[in-house]
């Protein structure tokens, strides 16, 4: 039987929340009543285990000791609740302060692990292509409304993004550090360095007019000569990777067509850039990767009878 602790989704309006709910159902986790908290003006419907999930208004919600709060929202108001949760004795279960960065690091890490440890990793360079869903529901709504407006020959006014996102690319430029890098880029590079022996890692990020699904253009420099045939074989043997690299038009994975609702990272454009450097194109479902990590943490709490 579940204990007295409450399990709470903070930010149920996001696509990540939907993926978390689906995974809790798939694993049939015994969590008792699930609470979902969002601002009162958020209008969203979510089903859970065959019933509509009731929503608790943030403005009236009282955090309690023992609360286990899964952070599924990507809007700015979410992080402002952390102090109140902890002050009330609750525990925040999140994937880092920068939305999505951990998912990109995990996806890249799966490919890097297929390179093997022999010879080491000298450096990693990543360009992360960000869907508008990482900016929250407002990002999704903005791309949809701008697209409709442009087809109707109407002017568009950006709100969530600094300039028009429809039919455009925008370099990530929020929260720039002294080195000129954005918070997302710093968080992604730091996660890759930490996971792979402190190797040099550089990251860039670009907002794309794509609703869902992440992509990475990746280059990895090895401490040994690259054996491309052996690498392809290892990709096929590495859990969580799917090689999708056919020498035909359309023979590469894309966010819109291949990675939705999949636990795997799809790999294309595997190539040797020089004797010790390989390149690859990765596509993955950001929500699925993040939801898996959150629900894994929840399942561990249940096994330890912390819920």
N, C-alpha and C positions, 0 to 999 in steps of 0.2 A: 504493500500500500504506500502511496506517496506520503511524504511528511508534511509538515506544516508550512514549509517555505512556498512562496508563490513564484510561478514562472511567468515573466512579463515580457512581451514584445514591445520595444520602444521604437515607434515609428512604423506603424503597420501599413502605411500608404505606399511603401516602396516595393519594387519588384523583388528585392531580397527577402522581405517579410513573406511574400507569397511562396518563395522557394523554401524558406525555413519551415513554414507550415506543412508544405508537401513532404518534406523529409521526416518531420516528426510523425506524420501519418504513415509513411512508408516503413519506418522502423517500429511503429506501434509503441512508442514510448509512453510509460505510465507517469503522467505529470499532473494528474488531477485537473483542476480548472485552469485554463490558460487565460491570462489577462492581456489585453492589447491597449496600449496607451498612445494617444495622439491628441494634438490640439483640437478643441471643439469645432473649429471651422474646417477641419479635414473631412471630406466626404468620400468614403471608400467602403466597399463591401468585401469581406473576405469570408470564405467558408472554411470550416474546420471540422473534420470527422462527420460530415453530412449535415452540419447545421451552420447557420450564419454566426460568425464570431462577434460577440458583443464588444463594443468599443468603450473604453473609459476615457473621459475628457481629462487631459493633462491638468487643466486648471483646477480640477476638484480632486485629483488623485493624491492620496497620502502614502508616501513610501514607508515601508515597514522593515523592521529587522528581519533578516533572512531572505529578503527578496532576491531572486536571481533574474537579472534584467539582461535579456539578449538584445543587443543594439542592432536593429535592422533598418533604422531610418538613416537617410543620407542628407537630410536638410540641416541647416545651420542650428536650429533650435535644439537638436538632439543632444549635442555635446554640452549644452548649457545646463542639462539636467543632472550631470554626473555628480556634482558636489552634493546636491540635495539627496540623491539616491544613497550615496555613501554616508551622509550625515544621518540618514534614517536607519542605517545599519544594513543596507542592501549591498549586493555585489554586482558590479558591471562586467558583463561578458562581451567584449568587443574585440575587433581585429585590428587595432591600431587607430591612431588619431586621424589618419588621412584615408578617406573613403576609397576603397578599391585598390590601394597600393599593395596590400598584403596579397590579394588575389593575383595580381600581376606577378609578384615575386614568386608565389607558389607555382604558377604556370611556367614561368621561366625556369624555376628550379627543377621541375620534372625533366625538361629537356637537358639541362646542364648535367643532371645526374646520369643521363644516358651516355655522356661522354666518358665516364669512368674516372676514377681518382688517379690512375697511373699517369704521372707526369704533371699533374696539377693544372689549375686554371690560372692563367696570368691576368687576364682582364676580360670584362664583360661590358658590352655596350648595347643598350636597349632603347628602342623608340616605342613608347606605349601609345596606342591609338584608343582614345577614350570615347565610349558611347555617351549620349546625353543622359541616359538613366543614372549615371554616376553623380549627376547634379541633383538627383531627386526627381519627384514627379513634375516639378516645375520645369526641369530641363526637357522632359519628354513632351510636356504640353507646349513648350515654346517652339520646339522643332516642328511639331504638328501644325501649330497655328501659323508659323512663318511660311511653311511650305504651302499651305492653303492660300495665304495672302499673296505670295509671289505669283502663283498660278492665276490669281484673280487680278494681277497687275496693281496690287495695293502696296502701300508703304508698310514696313515692319519696324517695330520699336523693340530693340533687345532689352531684356530685363535680367534674366538669369545669367546670360552670357554677356561679355562686354561689347560684342558686336554680333551681327547676324550670323547664326549658326547654319541655317538652311542653305544648302548648296555651297558650303564654305568649310574651311579648316581654320582652327584657331589655336595657336600655340598656348599651352597652359601658362598663365602669367599671374596667378594669384599667390599671395604670400611669398614674394620673392626674397631670397636671402641675399647676403652681401656678395655672394659669388654669382648672382643672377639666376640661380636655379629656383624653381617653384617647390612648394612644400611636398607635392606629390612626387616630384622627381627625386628630391632628397630622401623621402621615405622609401621609395622603391629601390634606389641605389643602396641605401643602408641595409635593407632587408636582404638584398642579394649578397652584399659583402659578408654579412653575419652568417648566412647559410652556407657560404662556400669558402671558408678558410681565410676570410679577410682579403680576398682578391680585390684588385682595383675594379670598380664598377661605376659606370656613367649611365645616366638615364635622361631621356627627353620625353615629353608628353604632348600630345596633340588632341584637341577636341574634334570629333568628326560628326558629320550629319547622319549618324547611325543611332537607332533607338536603343538596341541592346546588343550585347556580345562584345568581348574584348579581343584585341589583336596586338601582337608584338613583332617588330622586326628586330632580330637578335643576331649579334655577332659575338663569338667567343674565341679568345686566343688561348691556345693550349701550350703547355711546356714541352710538348713532343710533336712529332709529325702526325698529321691527321690522316687516319685511314677511313675514307668516306664509306667504303663498302661495309666495314665493320660497324661504323656508326649507324648506318641504316638498319643493320641487323639488330643492334642493341635497342634502337627505338622500338622495333617490333616486339622486343622482349620486356620492355619497361612498362610496368603497371601505370595506367593512367595516360598513356600516350597512344595516339593513332597516327600512323604515317599515311599521309594523303598527298602524294607527290607524283603525279603522272604527267608525262611529257605530251600533254594534249591541251587544247584550249579548255579552260574550266577545270583543269586538273589540280587545282589548289583549293584549300579550304577558305571560306569567308565567314565573317561573323553572322551574316543574315541567313546563310544557307546550310551551315554544317554544325555549329556548336550549340544550338539552342537545346536546353534541357538535357545536356549530356554531361557526365562526370569527367569525360576525357578532355585532354588537350590535343588538338589536331595540328599536325606538323606538316608543313609544305616548304618548298623552295630550299631544301637542304642542299648545301653547296660548299665547295672548298674555295675560300677567298684567297688563300695562299697556303703554303705547306703546313702551317700550324693554326690557321684561322678558319673557322666554319661559320656559315650564315644559315639562318632558318627563319621561317615565318610561322608564327603560332597563333592559333585561334581557339577561344574557349568561352564558356558561359561563366561570366564573372559571378553572377548570383549563385550558381550551383557550387562553385568552389568555395565562396564565402559561407554559404549556408551549411555545407558539409563541415567546415571547421567549427562553426557555432554549435551545430547539433552534436558533433563529436564531444565538445566541451560539456554540453548539457547531459549527454549520455554518461560521461565519466562522473558527473555529480550524482546522477541517479545510482550508479553502481556503488559509489562511496556512501550512499544513503544521506547525501547532503541536501536532498530535496524530499 
